[in-house]
Amino acid sequence: MGKLPDIQLDVKLAQLTSYKIGGKADFYSIANSSDEIVALVQYAKEKNIPYFIFGGGFNTVFSDKGFRGLVIHNKAKKIEVEGNMLMCDSGILLALVIVEAKKNGLGGVMELKGLPGTVGGAVYGNAGAHGVSMSDLLYKALLLDKDGNVKEVENDYFEFSYRMSKLKQTKEIVLNVTLKLPKISETDEVDAGDFVEFRANKQPKGFSAGSFFKNPSPDKSAGYLIDQAGLKGERVGGIMVSDLHGNWLINDGTGTQADVVELAKKIKKTVMDRFDIELFPENIIIDEYGKSIDI
Ligand SMILES: Cc1cc2nc3c(=O)[nH]c(=O)nc-3n(C[C@H](O)[C@H](O)[C@H](O)COP(=O)(O)OP(=O)(O)OC[C@H]3O[C@@H](n4cnc5c(N)ncnc54)[C@H](O)[C@@H]3O)c2cc1C
């Protein structure tokens, strides 16, 4: 087992996420390798305290009360390429995976340029953009289960669907992944610049975690429904529905998780009353013990 990294007490989580929301974690540690993740989970199990792993913090809404256990900040970022296989730790940013793939003449990932976060977070939520999702790229992965066992699994294990993987139920941790990527010379490579420009024009500025709700169907986006329900600009406390994009909830810097939850419930009810369509959150909203909060 790896060496146990330093554990800090009472660390404010807000500053570590793109939403800038979250109270203090009782225990917090940065893992720089898969072995350190395993050691930290072992530590939490021995102490009988809950644990929660996160990477970039671009999709997580922590509790205003913080976390009553160990928050593991995953910064494990080993990466290597062999042929058309790219192997990496789960704490590496997708942005760096794209750079490394390109350097080695591999493609198929340019669509994800500008998608913030780590490989682990992207596998957990099957993140994607412009028609490419993690499920299209992942060949196999090494997981750590709740009993502390490490196992290798292949793509079908994850039961991937739109912004969904089995990990949302099992809470297994991704330690590292192998992506199978086409050679650039064998694919119609897209121009990543277009995607970066798209984001610059279409994405609201400010503290957020990207799209809040999943799209209920490919032809009806959550943003369109929220807009049609007249909810753009709606506000609870420091959280507001963006004027630019109905599915982005923006924190003015004073917002809390309680504000996010109240506004999201209001949006969900209004869209249900108006269109008879149920919205489900894409953002991960957890209480102080790591349990998901229902919207
Ligand atoms: C400006 C902006 C634009 C965005 N655009 C997109 C987009 O185009 N497409 C899209 O899909 N999303 C988008 N998002 C959302 C976000 O980028 C993705 O959800 C991303 O995959 C989150 O990665 P992360 O490392 O930040 O996850 P985190 O927020 O750190 O974690 C998210 C969840 O994953 C779990 N998790 C993290 N690491 C692991 C691991 N190693 N093993 C198991 N579980 C883990 C956490 O426990 C948590 O439940 C956007 C967000 C922002 C702020």
The ligand as an ORCA input file, in Angstrom:
! r2SCAN-3c Opt
* xyz 0 1
  C     -17.740     25.879    -17.517
  C     -18.144     24.427    -17.462
  C     -18.410     23.743    -18.641
  C     -18.791     22.403    -18.628
  N     -19.036     21.758    -19.800
  C     -19.393     20.446    -19.784
  C     -19.633     19.737    -21.000
  O     -19.523     20.255    -22.095
  N     -19.975     18.414    -20.906
  C     -20.089     17.760    -19.711
  O     -20.373     16.561    -19.689
  N     -19.867     18.422    -18.537
  C     -19.514     19.731    -18.540
  N     -19.291     20.396    -17.361
  C     -19.362     19.659    -16.102
  C     -17.996     19.065    -15.685
  O     -16.953     19.632    -16.437
  C     -17.975     17.554    -15.893
  O     -19.004     16.962    -15.143
  C     -16.632     16.945    -15.496
  O     -16.591     15.607    -15.911
  C     -16.380     17.055    -14.014
  O     -15.086     16.562    -13.721
  P     -14.435     16.905    -12.315
  O     -13.131     16.220    -12.208
  O     -14.426     18.373    -12.090
  O     -15.513     16.221    -11.342
  P     -15.771     16.557     -9.806
  O     -16.708     17.710     -9.689
  O     -14.488     16.648     -9.092
  O     -16.547     15.233     -9.378
  C     -17.809     14.971     -9.964
  C     -18.310     13.598     -9.466
  O     -17.412     12.596     -9.920
  C     -16.961     11.816     -8.841
  N     -15.560     11.479     -9.086
  C     -14.538     12.344     -9.327
  N     -13.392     11.656     -9.491
  C     -13.690     10.338     -9.343
  C     -12.932      9.141     -9.388
  N     -11.606      9.136     -9.629
  N     -13.582      7.966     -9.202
  C     -14.928      7.941     -8.974
  N     -15.694      9.050     -8.900
  C     -15.081     10.237     -9.086
  C     -17.096     12.716     -7.605
  O     -17.210     11.933     -6.432
  C     -18.351     13.493     -7.937
  O     -19.479     12.717     -7.568
  C     -18.916     21.734    -17.377
  C     -18.636     22.431    -16.180
  C     -18.254     23.767    -16.212
  C     -17.945     24.479    -14.925
*
